[in-house]
Amino acid sequence: MPTSSTNVVPIGPKVCKPFLLDVMVFSPESGYKFHVSVERDCTPTADAIWKLVFDLYQVVTGQPDVELVHVSFISGTPVEDQAIQNMAAQGVNSDQADKLINNVYPATKAVAGNTNPSPEQKQAIHEAMSSVVNLDV
């Protein structure tokens, strides 16, 4: 016969600690590289905000890298929160890496140097980032 048990969980103020963790650095072609990071930010009420961040750089030998495009995909559902948290814990899997290289990179490269991307270009980048986060959904 199973024994009884009691679980006591003290309740206190919510705590959220922001962080930024690089999960992938890749050079898709000569002269370019990108960094992929997982970021946890916090609301004023200590709720976590999970983000997948993609930064595209131009690389010139002997000079500092020049950032061309910064993209921050903010999760909108608990499933997306969990997917981004999994990237922080487990890294980028091969299917996600393929999406970053074949979908996100070309979409962001298309707006490099453009200070006013079109709504269609922004949507293409959003869909590409979403495809990485929602791969198994």
N, CA, C and O atoms as CSV, one atom per row, in Angstrom:
chain,resi,resn,atom,element,x,y,z
A,1,MET,N,N,0.844,-1.171,0.000
A,1,MET,CA,C,0.000,0.000,0.000
A,1,MET,C,C,0.893,1.240,0.000
A,1,MET,O,O,1.821,1.337,0.802
A,2,PRO,N,N,0.609,2.200,-0.912
A,2,PRO,CA,C,1.435,3.412,-0.959
A,2,PRO,C,C,1.282,4.233,0.320
A,2,PRO,O,O,0.217,4.263,0.937
A,3,THR,N,N,2.359,4.890,0.695
A,3,THR,CA,C,2.311,5.725,1.889
A,3,THR,C,C,1.903,7.147,1.521
A,3,THR,O,O,2.110,7.596,0.394
A,4,SER,N,N,1.339,7.824,2.459
A,4,SER,CA,C,0.941,9.211,2.271
A,4,SER,C,C,2.167,10.099,2.203
A,4,SER,O,O,3.235,9.741,2.701
A,5,SER,N,N,2.009,11.244,1.591
A,5,SER,CA,C,3.104,12.208,1.585
A,5,SER,C,C,2.521,13.613,1.552
A,5,SER,O,O,1.364,13.815,1.183
A,6,THR,N,N,3.329,14.560,1.935
A,6,THR,CA,C,2.935,15.963,1.929
A,6,THR,C,C,4.044,16.746,1.253
A,6,THR,O,O,5.227,16.526,1.512
A,7,ASN,N,N,3.651,17.651,0.394
A,7,ASN,CA,C,4.608,18.499,-0.289
A,7,ASN,C,C,4.364,19.935,0.165
A,7,ASN,O,O,3.252,20.447,0.028
A,8,VAL,N,N,5.381,20.582,0.699
A,8,VAL,CA,C,5.269,21.957,1.168
A,8,VAL,C,C,6.163,22.829,0.297
A,8,VAL,O,O,7.362,22.580,0.179
A,9,VAL,N,N,5.568,23.856,-0.312
A,9,VAL,CA,C,6.314,24.763,-1.170
A,9,VAL,C,C,6.130,26.179,-0.628
A,9,VAL,O,O,5.035,26.735,-0.711
A,10,PRO,N,N,7.177,26.755,-0.083
A,10,PRO,CA,C,7.043,28.125,0.413
A,10,PRO,C,C,6.822,29.091,-0.751
A,10,PRO,O,O,7.435,28.952,-1.809
A,11,ILE,N,N,5.953,30.056,-0.544
A,11,ILE,CA,C,5.640,31.035,-1.567
A,11,ILE,C,C,6.298,32.350,-1.171
A,11,ILE,O,O,6.154,32.814,-0.040
A,12,GLY,N,N,7.002,32.929,-2.093
A,12,GLY,CA,C,7.661,34.208,-1.852
A,12,GLY,C,C,7.581,35.051,-3.104
A,12,GLY,O,O,6.840,34.723,-4.031
A,13,PRO,N,N,8.321,36.109,-3.140
A,13,PRO,CA,C,8.295,36.965,-4.328
A,13,PRO,C,C,8.877,36.231,-5.535
A,13,PRO,O,O,9.828,35.458,-5.416
A,14,LYS,N,N,8.276,36.496,-6.710
A,14,LYS,CA,C,8.795,35.887,-7.941
A,14,LYS,C,C,10.170,36.478,-8.237
A,14,LYS,O,O,10.427,37.657,-7.992
A,15,VAL,N,N,11.035,35.639,-8.762
A,15,VAL,CA,C,12.374,36.074,-9.118
A,15,VAL,C,C,12.608,35.738,-10.592
A,15,VAL,O,O,12.326,34.628,-11.042
A,16,CYS,N,N,13.114,36.690,-11.311
A,16,CYS,CA,C,13.483,36.473,-12.711
A,16,CYS,C,C,14.855,37.104,-12.906
A,16,CYS,O,O,15.055,38.285,-12.622
A,17,LYS,N,N,15.790,36.307,-13.393
A,17,LYS,CA,C,17.143,36.812,-13.625
A,17,LYS,C,C,17.413,36.787,-15.129
A,17,LYS,O,O,17.436,35.717,-15.737
A,18,PRO,N,N,17.617,37.961,-15.730
A,18,PRO,CA,C,17.887,37.999,-17.165
A,18,PRO,C,C,19.252,37.386,-17.490
A,18,PRO,O,O,20.170,37.416,-16.671
A,19,PHE,N,N,19.367,36.831,-18.695
A,19,PHE,CA,C,20.661,36.362,-19.180
A,19,PHE,C,C,20.652,36.308,-20.700
A,19,PHE,O,O,19.597,36.359,-21.332
A,20,LEU,N,N,21.831,36.204,-21.269
A,20,LEU,CA,C,22.022,36.064,-22.704
A,20,LEU,C,C,23.050,34.955,-22.906
A,20,LEU,O,O,24.148,35.007,-22.351
A,21,LEU,N,N,22.688,33.952,-23.704
A,21,LEU,CA,C,23.553,32.800,-23.910
A,21,LEU,C,C,23.713,32.545,-25.403
A,21,LEU,O,O,22.733,32.280,-26.099
A,22,ASP,N,N,24.956,32.624,-25.901
A,22,ASP,CA,C,25.207,32.276,-27.306
A,22,ASP,C,C,25.050,30.776,-27.472
A,22,ASP,O,O,25.638,29.996,-26.722
A,23,VAL,N,N,24.245,30.366,-28.469
A,23,VAL,CA,C,24.025,28.939,-28.697
A,23,VAL,C,C,24.560,28.473,-30.048
A,23,VAL,O,O,24.639,27.271,-30.303
A,24,MET,N,N,24.932,29.427,-30.925
A,24,MET,CA,C,25.463,29.026,-32.222
A,24,MET,C,C,26.188,30.209,-32.857
A,24,MET,O,O,25.702,31.339,-32.818
A,25,VAL,N,N,27.348,29.942,-33.440
A,25,VAL,CA,C,28.059,30.906,-34.270
A,25,VAL,C,C,28.395,30.158,-35.553
A,25,VAL,O,O,28.917,29.044,-35.517
A,26,PHE,N,N,28.087,30.787,-36.694
A,26,PHE,CA,C,28.268,30.074,-37.960
A,26,PHE,C,C,28.649,31.053,-39.061
A,26,PHE,O,O,28.211,32.204,-39.059
A,27,SER,N,N,29.452,30.598,-39.983
A,27,SER,CA,C,29.814,31.376,-41.159
A,27,SER,C,C,29.193,30.712,-42.384
A,27,SER,O,O,29.735,29.732,-42.895
A,28,PRO,N,N,28.054,31.237,-42.864
A,28,PRO,CA,C,27.345,30.587,-43.964
A,28,PRO,C,C,28.030,30.754,-45.317
A,28,PRO,O,O,27.844,29.941,-46.223
A,29,GLU,N,N,28.825,31.819,-45.442
A,29,GLU,CA,C,29.580,32.041,-46.673
A,29,GLU,C,C,30.693,33.028,-46.357
A,29,GLU,O,O,30.662,33.701,-45.327
A,30,SER,N,N,31.665,33.110,-47.237
A,30,SER,CA,C,32.788,34.005,-47.034
A,30,SER,C,C,32.291,35.440,-46.864
A,30,SER,O,O,31.468,35.928,-47.638
A,31,GLY,N,N,32.810,36.096,-45.838
A,31,GLY,CA,C,32.462,37.487,-45.599
A,31,GLY,C,C,31.298,37.708,-44.653
A,31,GLY,O,O,30.975,38.852,-44.333
A,32,TYR,N,N,30.655,36.628,-44.194
A,32,TYR,CA,C,29.507,36.757,-43.285
A,32,TYR,C,C,29.602,35.741,-42.157
A,32,TYR,O,O,30.166,34.658,-42.316
A,33,LYS,N,N,29.044,36.112,-41.025
A,33,LYS,CA,C,28.844,35.146,-39.941
A,33,LYS,C,C,27.620,35.603,-39.165
A,33,LYS,O,O,27.227,36.768,-39.212
A,34,PHE,N,N,27.028,34.650,-38.448
A,34,PHE,CA,C,25.927,35.020,-37.585
A,34,PHE,C,C,26.075,34.371,-36.226
A,34,PHE,O,O,26.655,33.295,-36.078
A,35,HIS,N,N,25.524,35.069,-35.227
A,35,HIS,CA,C,25.456,34.580,-33.849
A,35,HIS,C,C,23.995,34.352,-33.534
A,35,HIS,O,O,23.141,35.172,-33.871
A,36,VAL,N,N,23.711,33.241,-32.890
A,36,VAL,CA,C,22.363,32.957,-32.409
A,36,VAL,C,C,22.453,32.862,-30.887
A,36,VAL,O,O,23.300,32.154,-30.341
A,37,SER,N,N,21.570,33.583,-30.223
A,37,SER,CA,C,21.568,33.617,-28.767
A,37,SER,C,C,20.170,33.360,-28.243
A,37,SER,O,O,19.172,33.619,-28.916
A,38,VAL,N,N,20.123,32.845,-27.029
A,38,VAL,CA,C,18.880,32.745,-26.282
A,38,VAL,C,C,18.964,33.800,-25.189
A,38,VAL,O,O,19.956,33.900,-24.467
A,39,GLU,N,N,17.907,34.577,-25.089
A,39,GLU,CA,C,17.871,35.637,-24.086
A,39,GLU,C,C,16.634,35.468,-23.214
A,39,GLU,O,O,15.535,35.205,-23.700
A,40,ARG,N,N,16.846,35.625,-21.921
A,40,ARG,CA,C,15.712,35.709,-21.008
A,40,ARG,C,C,15.734,37.109,-20.421
A,40,ARG,O,O,16.685,37.512,-19.752
A,41,ASP,N,N,14.670,37.832,-20.687
A,41,ASP,CA,C,14.484,39.161,-20.132
A,41,ASP,C,C,13.374,39.046,-19.099
A,41,ASP,O,O,12.751,37.992,-18.976
A,42,CYS,N,N,13.125,40.098,-18.370
A,42,CYS,CA,C,12.118,40.041,-17.306
A,42,CYS,C,C,11.198,41.252,-17.375
A,42,CYS,O,O,11.630,42.367,-17.666
A,43,THR,N,N,9.914,41.008,-17.100
A,43,THR,CA,C,8.952,42.095,-16.999
A,43,THR,C,C,9.107,42.757,-15.629
A,43,THR,O,O,9.776,42.207,-14.754
A,44,PRO,N,N,8.502,43.923,-15.432
A,44,PRO,CA,C,8.559,44.553,-14.111
A,44,PRO,C,C,7.938,43.694,-13.002
A,44,PRO,O,O,8.235,43.895,-11.824
A,45,THR,N,N,7.077,42.740,-13.375
A,45,THR,CA,C,6.469,41.854,-12.371
A,45,THR,C,C,7.196,40.517,-12.263
A,45,THR,O,O,6.656,39.559,-11.709
A,46,ALA,N,N,8.428,40.447,-12.793
A,46,ALA,CA,C,9.309,39.277,-12.695
A,46,ALA,C,C,8.821,38.067,-13.484
A,46,ALA,O,O,9.114,36.929,-13.118
A,47,ASP,N,N,8.085,38.303,-14.555
A,47,ASP,CA,C,7.736,37.216,-15.472
A,47,ASP,C,C,8.822,37.135,-16.539
A,47,ASP,O,O,9.320,38.160,-17.005
A,48,ALA,N,N,9.185,35.918,-16.923
A,48,ALA,CA,C,10.237,35.731,-17.923
A,48,ALA,C,C,9.713,36.023,-19.327
A,48,ALA,O,O,8.578,35.690,-19.666
A,49,ILE,N,N,10.566,36.652,-20.133
A,49,ILE,CA,C,10.303,36.880,-21.554
A,49,ILE,C,C,11.428,36.159,-22.295
A,49,ILE,O,O,12.597,36.510,-22.139
A,50,TRP,N,N,11.083,35.157,-23.097
A,50,TRP,CA,C,12.081,34.363,-23.816
A,50,TRP,C,C,12.226,34.867,-25.238
A,50,TRP,O,O,11.238,35.136,-25.922
A,51,LYS,N,N,13.490,34.993,-25.681
A,51,LYS,CA,C,13.779,35.511,-27.019
A,51,LYS,C,C,14.824,34.639,-27.705
A,51,LYS,O,O,15.745,34.122,-27.073
A,52,LEU,N,N,14.654,34.491,-29.013
A,52,LEU,CA,C,15.694,33.915,-29.854
A,52,LEU,C,C,16.265,35.079,-30.650
A,52,LEU,O,O,15.539,35.760,-31.374
A,53,VAL,N,N,17.564,35.305,-30.517
A,53,VAL,CA,C,18.215,36.465,-31.116
A,53,VAL,C,C,19.160,36.003,-32.223
A,53,VAL,O,O,19.930,35.059,-32.050
A,54,PHE,N,N,19.084,36.694,-33.370
A,54,PHE,CA,C,19.921,36.391,-34.532
A,54,PHE,C,C,20.627,37.680,-34.935
A,54,PHE,O,O,19.975,38.676,-35.249
A,55,ASP,N,N,21.952,37.662,-34.925
A,55,ASP,CA,C,22.743,38.823,-35.329
A,55,ASP,C,C,23.608,38.443,-36.526
A,55,ASP,O,O,24.393,37.497,-36.467
A,56,LEU,N,N,23.453,39.195,-37.609
A,56,LEU,CA,C,24.226,38.961,-38.837
A,56,LEU,C,C,25.353,39.988,-38.920
A,56,LEU,O,O,25.135,41.184,-38.728
A,57,TYR,N,N,26.562,39.501,-39.210
A,57,TYR,CA,C,27.743,40.348,-39.287
A,57,TYR,C,C,28.429,40.202,-40.641
A,57,TYR,O,O,28.379,39.151,-41.280
A,58,GLN,N,N,29.073,41.298,-41.057
A,58,GLN,CA,C,29.977,41.236,-42.200
A,58,GLN,C,C,31.382,41.107,-41.622
A,58,GLN,O,O,31.748,41.821,-40.689
A,59,VAL,N,N,32.163,40.191,-42.186
A,59,VAL,CA,C,33.503,39.907,-41.695
A,59,VAL,C,C,34.512,40.362,-42.736
A,59,VAL,O,O,34.457,39.952,-43.896
A,60,VAL,N,N,35.434,41.214,-42.306
A,60,VAL,CA,C,36.535,41.658,-43.157
A,60,VAL,C,C,37.814,41.374,-42.394
A,60,VAL,O,O,37.984,41.834,-41.265
A,61,THR,N,N,38.709,40.622,-43.003
A,61,THR,CA,C,39.950,40.224,-42.348
A,61,THR,C,C,40.717,41.452,-41.872
A,61,THR,O,O,40.903,42.417,-42.613
A,62,GLY,N,N,41.154,41.391,-40.625
A,62,GLY,CA,C,41.952,42.466,-40.055
A,62,GLY,C,C,41.146,43.642,-39.536
A,62,GLY,O,O,41.721,44.620,-39.058
A,63,GLN,N,N,39.824,43.566,-39.620
A,63,GLN,CA,C,38.977,44.648,-39.128
A,63,GLN,C,C,37.911,44.066,-38.203
A,63,GLN,O,O,37.601,42.877,-38.279
A,64,PRO,N,N,37.354,44.895,-37.337
A,64,PRO,CA,C,36.265,44.399,-36.478
A,64,PRO,C,C,35.042,44.013,-37.316
A,64,PRO,O,O,34.761,44.631,-38.343
A,65,ASP,N,N,34.329,42.992,-36.866
A,65,ASP,CA,C,33.098,42.591,-37.553
A,65,ASP,C,C,32.091,43.734,-37.494
A,65,ASP,O,O,32.010,44.455,-36.500
A,66,VAL,N,N,31.324,43.889,-38.574
A,66,VAL,CA,C,30.312,44.938,-38.653
A,66,VAL,C,C,28.940,44.289,-38.568
A,66,VAL,O,O,28.593,43.452,-39.402
A,67,GLU,N,N,28.145,44.677,-37.546
A,67,GLU,CA,C,26.797,44.125,-37.415
A,67,GLU,C,C,25.906,44.729,-38.487
A,67,GLU,O,O,25.821,45.949,-38.626
A,68,LEU,N,N,25.240,43.858,-39.250
A,68,LEU,CA,C,24.371,44.280,-40.345
A,68,LEU,C,C,22.897,44.257,-39.972
A,68,LEU,O,O,22.148,45.172,-40.313
A,69,VAL,N,N,22.482,43.200,-39.265
A,69,VAL,CA,C,21.068,43.017,-38.930
A,69,VAL,C,C,20.974,42.380,-37.542
A,69,VAL,O,O,21.720,41.458,-37.214
A,70,HIS,N,N,20.047,42.888,-36.744
A,70,HIS,CA,C,19.745,42.310,-35.423
A,70,HIS,C,C,18.270,41.932,-35.425
A,70,HIS,O,O,17.411,42.766,-35.710
A,71,VAL,N,N,17.976,40.674,-35.108
A,71,VAL,CA,C,16.597,40.191,-35.061
A,71,VAL,C,C,16.357,39.590,-33.678
A,71,VAL,O,O,17.166,38.806,-33.181
A,72,SER,N,N,15.248,39.965,-33.070
A,72,SER,CA,C,14.873,39.425,-31.770
A,72,SER,C,C,13.465,38.853,-31.884
A,72,SER,O,O,12.490,39.598,-31.990
A,73,PHE,N,N,13.365,37.520,-31.861
A,73,PHE,CA,C,12.079,36.832,-31.924
A,73,PHE,C,C,11.618,36.603,-30.490
A,73,PHE,O,O,12.274,35.891,-29.731
A,74,ILE,N,N,10.498,37.201,-30.122
A,74,ILE,CA,C,9.963,37.076,-28.764
A,74,ILE,C,C,8.876,36.010,-28.772
A,74,ILE,O,O,7.930,36.083,-29.556
A,75,SER,N,N,9.016,35.020,-27.897
A,75,SER,CA,C,8.032,33.936,-27.851
A,75,SER,C,C,6.662,34.487,-27.509
A,75,SER,O,O,6.530,35.469,-26.778
A,76,GLY,N,N,5.639,33.833,-28.056
A,76,GLY,CA,C,4.277,34.281,-27.818
A,76,GLY,C,C,3.397,33.255,-27.135
A,76,GLY,O,O,2.255,33.547,-26.777
A,77,THR,N,N,3.930,32.043,-26.952
A,77,THR,CA,C,3.143,30.971,-26.338
A,77,THR,C,C,4.021,30.183,-25.363
A,77,THR,O,O,5.248,30.249,-25.442
A,78,PRO,N,N,3.407,29.451,-24.458
A,78,PRO,CA,C,4.200,28.592,-23.564
A,78,PRO,C,C,5.020,27.542,-24.335
A,78,PRO,O,O,6.111,27.171,-23.902
A,79,VAL,N,N,4.504,27.072,-25.457
A,79,VAL,CA,C,5.237,26.087,-26.264
A,79,VAL,C,C,6.497,26.726,-26.839
A,79,VAL,O,O,7.561,26.107,-26.841
A,80,GLU,N,N,6.381,27.968,-27.331
A,80,GLU,CA,C,7.567,28.662,-27.844
A,80,GLU,C,C,8.551,28.956,-26.717
A,80,GLU,O,O,9.762,28.834,-26.903
A,81,ASP,N,N,8.031,29.347,-25.533
A,81,ASP,CA,C,8.905,29.543,-24.371
A,81,ASP,C,C,9.746,28.296,-24.123
A,81,ASP,O,O,10.963,28.376,-23.951
A,82,GLN,N,N,9.082,27.149,-24.108
A,82,GLN,CA,C,9.771,25.892,-23.820
A,82,GLN,C,C,10.786,25.552,-24.910
A,82,GLN,O,O,11.880,25.075,-24.605
A,83,ALA,N,N,10.442,25.788,-26.163
A,83,ALA,CA,C,11.358,25.496,-27.268
A,83,ALA,C,C,12.631,26.337,-27.149
A,83,ALA,O,O,13.733,25.834,-27.370
A,84,ILE,N,N,12.480,27.605,-26.804
A,84,ILE,CA,C,13.648,28.470,-26.651
A,84,ILE,C,C,14.453,28.062,-25.423
A,84,ILE,O,O,15.683,28.068,-25.461
A,85,GLN,N,N,13.775,27.707,-24.337
A,85,GLN,CA,C,14.481,27.219,-23.143
A,85,GLN,C,C,15.271,25.954,-23.470
A,85,GLN,O,O,16.390,25.777,-22.987
A,86,ASN,N,N,14.692,25.078,-24.286
A,86,ASN,CA,C,15.397,23.854,-24.682
A,86,ASN,C,C,16.670,24.176,-25.449
A,86,ASN,O,O,17.680,23.492,-25.288
A,87,MET,N,N,16.631,25.224,-26.290
A,87,MET,CA,C,17.849,25.626,-27.014
A,87,MET,C,C,18.931,26.068,-26.040
A,87,MET,O,O,20.111,25.782,-26.245
A,88,ALA,N,N,18.533,26.767,-24.977
A,88,ALA,CA,C,19.509,27.208,-23.979
A,88,ALA,C,C,20.132,26.014,-23.274
A,88,ALA,O,O,21.328,26.018,-22.980
A,89,ALA,N,N,19.332,24.998,-23.002
A,89,ALA,CA,C,19.818,23.824,-22.265
A,89,ALA,C,C,20.555,22.829,-23.158
A,89,ALA,O,O,21.547,22.236,-22.737
A,90,GLN,N,N,20.070,22.642,-24.403
A,90,GLN,CA,C,20.581,21.570,-25.259
A,90,GLN,C,C,21.332,22.059,-26.485
A,90,GLN,O,O,21.939,21.257,-27.194
A,91,GLY,N,N,21.303,23.357,-26.749
A,91,GLY,CA,C,21.926,23.884,-27.950
A,91,GLY,C,C,20.982,23.788,-29.135
A,91,GLY,O,O,19.818,23.413,-28.990
A,92,VAL,N,N,21.488,24.126,-30.294
A,92,VAL,CA,C,20.720,24.107,-31.529
A,92,VAL,C,C,20.858,22.725,-32.151
A,92,VAL,O,O,21.973,22.244,-32.354
A,93,ASN,N,N,19.726,22.080,-32.456
A,93,ASN,CA,C,19.816,20.765,-33.092
A,93,ASN,C,C,20.020,20.924,-34.603
A,93,ASN,O,O,19.938,22.039,-35.119
A,94,SER,N,N,20.278,19.845,-35.302
A,94,SER,CA,C,20.628,19.930,-36.724
A,94,SER,C,C,19.484,20.480,-37.581
A,94,SER,O,O,19.735,21.214,-38.536
A,95,ASP,N,N,18.231,20.138,-37.256
A,95,ASP,CA,C,17.102,20.678,-38.024
A,95,ASP,C,C,16.969,22.183,-37.814
A,95,ASP,O,O,16.697,22.923,-38.761
A,96,GLN,N,N,17.158,22.637,-36.578
A,96,GLN,CA,C,17.112,24.075,-36.300
A,96,GLN,C,C,18.263,24.789,-37.004
A,96,GLN,O,O,18.074,25.874,-37.554
A,97,ALA,N,N,19.447,24.191,-36.992
A,97,ALA,CA,C,20.595,24.785,-37.677
A,97,ALA,C,C,20.315,24.921,-39.166
A,97,ALA,O,O,20.652,25.940,-39.767
A,98,ASP,N,N,19.700,23.904,-39.769
A,98,ASP,CA,C,19.343,23.980,-41.188
A,98,ASP,C,C,18.406,25.154,-41.450
A,98,ASP,O,O,18.581,25.879,-42.429
A,99,LYS,N,N,17.403,25.350,-40.576
A,99,LYS,CA,C,16.461,26.469,-40.734
A,99,LYS,C,C,17.188,27.815,-40.588
A,99,LYS,O,O,16.906,28.756,-41.329
A,100,LEU,N,N,18.116,27.901,-39.639
A,100,LEU,CA,C,18.867,29.143,-39.455
A,100,LEU,C,C,19.712,29.465,-40.693
A,100,LEU,O,O,19.774,30.613,-41.131
A,101,ILE,N,N,20.351,28.451,-41.240
A,101,ILE,CA,C,21.233,28.648,-42.395
A,101,ILE,C,C,20.429,28.885,-43.681
A,101,ILE,O,O,20.749,29.783,-44.460
A,102,ASN,N,N,19.392,28.079,-43.896
A,102,ASN,CA,C,18.679,28.113,-45.177
A,102,ASN,C,C,17.480,29.060,-45.214
A,102,ASN,O,O,17.030,29.429,-46.299
A,103,ASN,N,N,16.950,29.463,-44.050
A,103,ASN,CA,C,15.774,30.333,-44.025
A,103,ASN,C,C,16.082,31.704,-43.418
A,103,ASN,O,O,15.836,32.739,-44.037
A,104,VAL,N,N,16.626,31.693,-42.190
A,104,VAL,CA,C,16.841,32.958,-41.483
A,104,VAL,C,C,17.968,33.759,-42.126
A,104,VAL,O,O,17.815,34.958,-42.359
A,105,TYR,N,N,19.088,33.119,-42.412
A,105,TYR,CA,C,20.227,33.841,-42.992
A,105,TYR,C,C,19.852,34.558,-44.288
A,105,TYR,O,O,20.116,35.756,-44.392
A,106,PRO,N,N,19.251,33.895,-45.287
A,106,PRO,CA,C,18.928,34.627,-46.513
A,106,PRO,C,C,17.899,35.740,-46.298
A,106,PRO,O,O,17.969,36.786,-46.944
A,107,ALA,N,N,16.949,35.513,-45.395
A,107,ALA,CA,C,15.929,36.542,-45.133
A,107,ALA,C,C,16.556,37.782,-44.499
A,107,ALA,O,O,16.179,38.907,-44.827
A,108,THR,N,N,17.513,37.578,-43.591
A,108,THR,CA,C,18.163,38.731,-42.958
A,108,THR,C,C,19.172,39.380,-43.902
A,108,THR,O,O,19.297,40.605,-43.929
A,109,LYS,N,N,19.880,38.580,-44.664
A,109,LYS,CA,C,20.850,39.141,-45.608
A,109,LYS,C,C,20.142,40.037,-46.630
A,109,LYS,O,O,20.719,41.016,-47.102
A,110,ALA,N,N,18.901,39.704,-46.970
A,110,ALA,CA,C,18.135,40.488,-47.949
A,110,ALA,C,C,17.843,41.904,-47.450
A,110,ALA,O,O,17.586,42.796,-48.258
A,111,VAL,N,N,17.878,42.122,-46.141
A,111,VAL,CA,C,17.604,43.465,-45.622
A,111,VAL,C,C,18.863,44.179,-45.131
A,111,VAL,O,O,18.778,45.308,-44.649
A,112,ALA,N,N,20.018,43.547,-45.243
A,112,ALA,CA,C,21.272,44.160,-44.806
A,112,ALA,C,C,21.479,45.480,-45.554
A,112,ALA,O,O,21.379,45.532,-46.780
A,113,GLY,N,N,21.765,46.525,-44.812
A,113,GLY,CA,C,21.979,47.834,-45.405
A,113,GLY,C,C,20.702,48.608,-45.678
A,113,GLY,O,O,20.757,49.770,-46.081
A,114,ASN,N,N,19.564,47.988,-45.466
A,114,ASN,CA,C,18.274,48.629,-45.700
A,114,ASN,C,C,17.748,49.140,-44.354
A,114,ASN,O,O,17.427,48.343,-43.473
A,115,THR,N,N,17.661,50.441,-44.195
A,115,THR,CA,C,17.209,50.990,-42.917
A,115,THR,C,C,15.692,50.958,-42.764
A,115,THR,O,O,15.170,51.258,-41.690
A,116,ASN,N,N,14.984,50.596,-43.828
A,116,ASN,CA,C,13.525,50.555,-43.760
A,116,ASN,C,C,12.995,49.332,-44.519
A,116,ASN,O,O,12.427,49.469,-45.602
A,117,PRO,N,N,13.185,48.120,-43.938
A,117,PRO,CA,C,12.688,46.915,-44.626
A,117,PRO,C,C,11.171,46.984,-44.828
A,117,PRO,O,O,10.447,47.571,-44.024
A,118,SER,N,N,10.722,46.381,-45.898
A,118,SER,CA,C,9.288,46.365,-46.205
A,118,SER,C,C,8.557,45.445,-45.222
A,118,SER,O,O,9.178,44.591,-44.589
A,119,PRO,N,N,7.243,45.621,-45.099
A,119,PRO,CA,C,6.473,44.697,-44.260
A,119,PRO,C,C,6.627,43.246,-44.714
A,119,PRO,O,O,6.634,42.339,-43.883
A,120,GLU,N,N,6.749,43.019,-46.011
A,120,GLU,CA,C,6.930,41.660,-46.535
A,120,GLU,C,C,8.272,41.082,-46.095
A,120,GLU,O,O,8.357,39.904,-45.748
A,121,GLN,N,N,9.321,41.909,-46.106
A,121,GLN,CA,C,10.639,41.438,-45.668
A,121,GLN,C,C,10.629,41.130,-44.163
A,121,GLN,O,O,11.183,40.120,-43.730
A,122,LYS,N,N,10.000,41.999,-43.377
A,122,LYS,CA,C,9.896,41.752,-41.938
A,122,LYS,C,C,9.107,40.473,-41.661
A,122,LYS,O,O,9.463,39.697,-40.775
A,123,GLN,N,N,8.037,40.261,-42.422
A,123,GLN,CA,C,7.225,39.051,-42.246
A,123,GLN,C,C,8.028,37.806,-42.608
A,123,GLN,O,O,7.925,36.782,-41.933
A,124,ALA,N,N,8.830,37.891,-43.676
A,124,ALA,CA,C,9.665,36.754,-44.086
A,124,ALA,C,C,10.667,36.398,-42.981
A,124,ALA,O,O,10.909,35.220,-42.717
A,125,ILE,N,N,11.243,37.408,-42.344
A,125,ILE,CA,C,12.184,37.157,-41.249
A,125,ILE,C,C,11.443,36.554,-40.057
A,125,ILE,O,O,11.925,35.603,-39.442
A,126,HIS,N,N,10.278,37.101,-39.731
A,126,HIS,CA,C,9.492,36.554,-38.618
A,126,HIS,C,C,9.147,35.085,-38.869
A,126,HIS,O,O,9.306,34.246,-37.982
A,127,GLU,N,N,8.679,34.780,-40.071
A,127,GLU,CA,C,8.314,33.393,-40.393
A,127,GLU,C,C,9.537,32.472,-40.329
A,127,GLU,O,O,9.438,31.333,-39.871
A,128,ALA,N,N,10.683,32.966,-40.786
A,128,ALA,CA,C,11.899,32.149,-40.734
A,128,ALA,C,C,12.302,31.868,-39.288
A,128,ALA,O,O,12.652,30.737,-38.951
A,129,MET,N,N,12.256,32.886,-38.436
A,129,MET,CA,C,12.606,32.685,-37.017
A,129,MET,C,C,11.573,31.775,-36.358
A,129,MET,O,O,11.931,30.899,-35.571
A,130,SER,N,N,10.314,31.973,-36.667
A,130,SER,CA,C,9.260,31.129,-36.112
A,130,SER,C,C,9.461,29.665,-36.507
A,130,SER,O,O,9.191,28.765,-35.711
A,131,SER,N,N,9.932,29.427,-37.728
A,131,SER,CA,C,10.148,28.062,-38.178
A,131,SER,C,C,11.226,27.350,-37.363
A,131,SER,O,O,11.189,26.130,-37.205
A,132,VAL,N,N,12.175,28.111,-36.852
A,132,VAL,CA,C,13.227,27.529,-35.996
A,132,VAL,C,C,12.648,27.164,-34.633
A,132,VAL,O,O,12.899,26.078,-34.109
A,133,VAL,N,N,11.874,28.082,-34.069
A,133,VAL,CA,C,11.313,27.880,-32.724
A,133,VAL,C,C,10.194,26.830,-32.745
A,133,VAL,O,O,10.089,26.012,-31.831
A,134,ASN,N,N,9.377,26.858,-33.771
A,134,ASN,CA,C,8.196,25.974,-33.838
A,134,ASN,C,C,8.440,24.741,-34.706
A,134,ASN,O,O,7.509,24.213,-35.313
A,135,LEU,N,N,9.658,24.295,-34.762
A,135,LEU,CA,C,10.035,23.168,-35.620
A,135,LEU,C,C,9.217,21.917,-35.343
A,135,LEU,O,O,8.789,21.238,-36.276
A,136,ASP,N,N,8.998,21.610,-34.086
A,136,ASP,CA,C,8.307,20.362,-33.724
A,136,ASP,C,C,6.860,20.575,-33.331
A,136,ASP,O,O,6.208,19.647,-32.851
A,137,VAL,N,N,6.345,21.778,-33.525
A,137,VAL,CA,C,4.951,22.067,-33.107
A,137,VAL,C,C,3.988,21.666,-34.181
A,137,VAL,O,O,2.778,21.828,-34.018
